[in-house]
C-alpha cells in the first residue's frame, strides 16, 4: 500500500508498507427494514438540488462568516510533503517513555531484496539497545508522527497522534480533594491484583464474545430460512458500469450481425436483373406493357375494400 525508504544516518533502506491489522467484524449494509432493500447515500449539491459526480467534489473550509475556501486534489498535491516516500529516523528513545495513548495504527515493513542486510542490522540494533526510532511518515497525503519498533523479527511502523490531538482529562473529581483510602483497603486491593496477575499478556486467551454471538445469530437466521429477498432496485451509479458493459456487448453482437448480413451477396429482383442484362435497343421480355400496367392497377383497386377506401377519403 506504500513504498518508500527508511533512512538513518547515511543508511537508506527501501521498504514496502503493509497494514498489520484487519477488521474481523461482520459487514452489514443499511437496509429498509420492511423489505430489506439497500439504503443509498447519494452526493447532492445543496444549492442545485442535483447529484454531483466524484470529479466535481473537492474539500471546503468554512470561515467564521460563512465563506468557503475550496481546495481541489491538484491544490493538495502541490503542498510540500518531505515524508511522502521517506521515513527519516529523527531520534531513538526507550519504548517505556512513549505513552500508548499516542498510538494510532500499526503497519508491517518489508525490505526490498537488495536491502535485507541493512534492515536486519537496524532491527537487531534496536532490539539489543531496547530503543525505538522516532520518525515521520506521510500516508494518503497525511503526515503522522511514527515509531519504528521490533515485533516478531520484523520492524513495524506505529503511526502516532500529534500532541495537540491528545486531549487532557478535565473532570470535576480531578479538581476536588481526593477521598481518603485506608491502608487496609489498599492492602486488599493489592492482594486482589496479585491474585489476578499473569506473567505476560496472552492475546489468544481472550475472545470477542459479542462478534461470536452476532455470527451465531446470523447463522441461525439463515439456517431457519428467516431471510428477505429485497425487491429489484432502480439502477444506481454503482450499476452503471455493469449496464454499460452489457450495452457495449450487445452493440458488438449487433454490429457483428449487421456486418455478416451486409457481406452476403444481395439478391437482385428478376425485373431489375433482366432490364440490366438486356442489350441496348432491345426490350426486356419482363417489361410490362401499358395494357398490363393498367390491368394491374385495376386489380389493385379491386383489392382495396370499400371501408378502407372510405376511411382514406376521410
N, C-alpha and C positions, 0 to 999 in steps of 0.2 A: 504493500500500500504506500510505501515511502522509500525512497532511495537517496542516499547521501553519504557523507563522510564524517567519521568521528576523528577529531584532531586533539592531541595533547602534546604540547611542545612542538617538535618538528615531525612527530609521527602522525601519519594520516592513514586511517583505516576505512576503506569503502565498505559500506554495510547496507543491508535492507531491513526495513522495519515491518513487523507483523503484530497484529492485535494478540494480546496474551489472554484475553478473557472473552467469553461468549455468553449470551443470554440463553438459558435453557427453559425459560418460561413458555407456556403455551401462547401461541399467537392468535389473537382474536380480531375480528372485524366489528365495526359498529354497524348494527343492523336495526331495521324497523321490526319491533317485537311482534306485531300481529301477523306478518307474512314472512319475516326472515330476510327481506331484501336488503342489499347493501346500502349504506348511507354514503352519499357523495359529498365531497368537500371541493367546491369549485372556487376559483380565484376571480372575484368580481371587482370591477372598478366602482367605487362608491359614487363617483361623480357621473359616470357614463352609464351605470347600471348594465354593464356588459362584461362577459367573460374575457379575461386577459390571458394571452399566450405567455409562455415562460420567457421568451426572448424580450418581452416588454416589461419584465419585473426587475426592479432594482432595489436598493436599500435606501431608506429615508430616515433622516434625523430631524425630529420636530423641535423647533426652537420654542422658547417660552411664549412668544407672541403668535404662535400658530404657523409660522413659516416652515417650509420643508426643504432640507438640504438633500438633494437626490444624488446618490452615488451609483455608478454602474460597475460592472465587473472590470471594465477597462481602467476605471479610476483606481480601483483597489489593486490591480496588477502593477500599477506604476509606483506604488509605495515601496520604499526601501525595506528589505527583509533579509538581513545578512544571514540569519539562521535558517533560511528556506531549505538549503540542502547541506548544511554543515552543522554538526554538533560539536561545538568547541568546549573543551573542558576548561572551566574557569577556576575551579578550586577543588580540593579534596577535604572532606570533613568526616568525622565519626557518624555513623548512622544513628547513634543514640541522640545526637544533637538535633535531629530533624523530627519535628512533631508530625505524626501521621495525619493530622488534620489537614496538612498541606497537600497530601497525595490526591491525585485525580484519577489517571488511568495508567495502565501498565502495557508495555509493548516489548516483544522479543526482538533482539538484534541477531541478524545472521551475517557473518562476514562474507565478502566475495572470496572466491577460491584463492586469489592471489594475496589475500590479507589475513589468512587464518593465523599465521605465526604472530604478527603484532596484536591481533585480537586476543589470542590466548595469553600473551605476555601481559596485556593490560588487565585481563580477568584475574590471573594468578597474583599479580602485584597488588591489586585492590583487596583481594581476599586475604593475603598474608598481612597486609597493613591494617586490615579492619576498617578501611575507609570507603566512602562512596564519592563519586565525582559529581560536582555541581555543574550543570550545563544549561544551555538554552536551545530550544528546538521549535521549528515552525511546522505545524501540520494543518493542512487545509487553510492556508493563509491566516493562521492564528498562532502567534508566538507564545510559548509557555516556558516557565522555569521547569527544570527537569533534573532528575538524578540518574546516574548510571550506577547500578549495583549488581552484585553477583547473585544469580539464582539458578540452582541446579546445573552447574557447569556452563551456564550461559550468562550473558550480560543483558539485563533488562533496562528499559527506559521507564522511569516513573515520572510522568508529567505532573506538575505541581501547580497549585493555585498561587497567584501573586499575593503578597501580604495584604493588599487592600481588598482582596476577595474574601479573606477570612474575617468573620465578624467577631466582635468582642462580646462575651456574655454580659448581659445587663439586666439583672433581676433584683427584685426588692430584697430577697433573703441574703443576697451577697453584700448588700449595703447595711443590713441590720447586724446587731450583735449576735454572734453565733451561740447556739444553745449549748449548755454545759453537758458534756458526756462524761459519765463517771468512769473510773478506772475499771470497775467490774464489767461494765458494758463494753468497753474497748477490748478487754481480755476475751470476752465471749465472742466478739466479732472476729478477733484474730484467730481463735480456735476454729470457728466455722470456716474461715478462709483456708486454714491449714488442712482441714478435713476434705475440702473440695479441690485442693490444689492438684495439678497434674505436672509432671516433669517438663513436658513440651506440649505445644499446641498441635493437635491432630485434626486437620480439617475433615478427613474422611470419617471421623466419628460422629459427624453431625449431618442431618438431612433436612431438606426443605419440606416440612410436613404439609404446608399449605399447597404447594405445587403437586405433591403426591395425591392429596385429596381431590384437587381440581382435575387432574388427569383421570382419576378413578371415576369422578362424576361424569366427565365427557364420555369415557368408555362405556359406562353403564347406559347412558342415553342412546349411544349408537347401537349397542347390542340389543336394547329394548325397542328399537325402531322409533324412538321418540325424537324424530328429526323433522325438519321442514324443508320442502322444496320451494325455493323462492320463485316468484313469477319472473317471466322474462323482463329484463330491464331495457330501457332505451339505450341506444348506442352512446357511449361516453367517449371522452378523449382517449382513454386507455384502449378502447376497442377500435379506434380509427386506424391504427396500424394494421390490425388483422383484416379490417374491412378493405383497406387499400390493397393489401396483398391479394385478397380474393378478387377484387376488381381487376387488378393487373393480370392475374392468372386467367380470368375469364376473357379478358381482352386479347391475351395471347392466343388462347384457343380459338376465339372468333376470328382472329387475324389469320391463323393457320387454315381454318375452314374456307375463308374468303380467298386466300391465295391458291388453295388446291382447286377451288371451283373455277377461278379465272384462268388457271393454267391448262384446263381441259379444252379441247377443240370446240369451238362454237358451232352448233348445228345451224346450217343455213336453210331457210324455208324453201320448199320446192319452187315457189313462184319467183323468188329473188334469184335462186340458183340458175333457173332456166333463162331468165332475162339477162343474167350476167354472161352466161356462156354463149348466147345466141350471137352469131356473126353479124356484122353490120349489114343493114339492108334487108335482113330477114326478120319476120315477125315470129315471136315465140309461140309455140303451139299452146302454151299455158295462158297466154294473154287473153283476157276476157273481152268478148266483142261488146259493142254498145247495147245490143239486144239482151245479151246475158246479164249485163250490168243492170239494166232496167228491171229484168225479171228478178234479179237478186234483191233489188231494192223493194219491189212489191212483196216478195216473200218475207222480207224483214218487217214491213209494215203490217202484214197479216199476223205475224207472231206477237206483236205488241197488243196486249189486251186492251179493251175499251176503257177499263177502270184506270189503268196506268196512264193511258193517253189523256184521259180527262184530268187526272191528277197533275200531269205535266203542264196542261194548259192553265191550271190554277196557279 
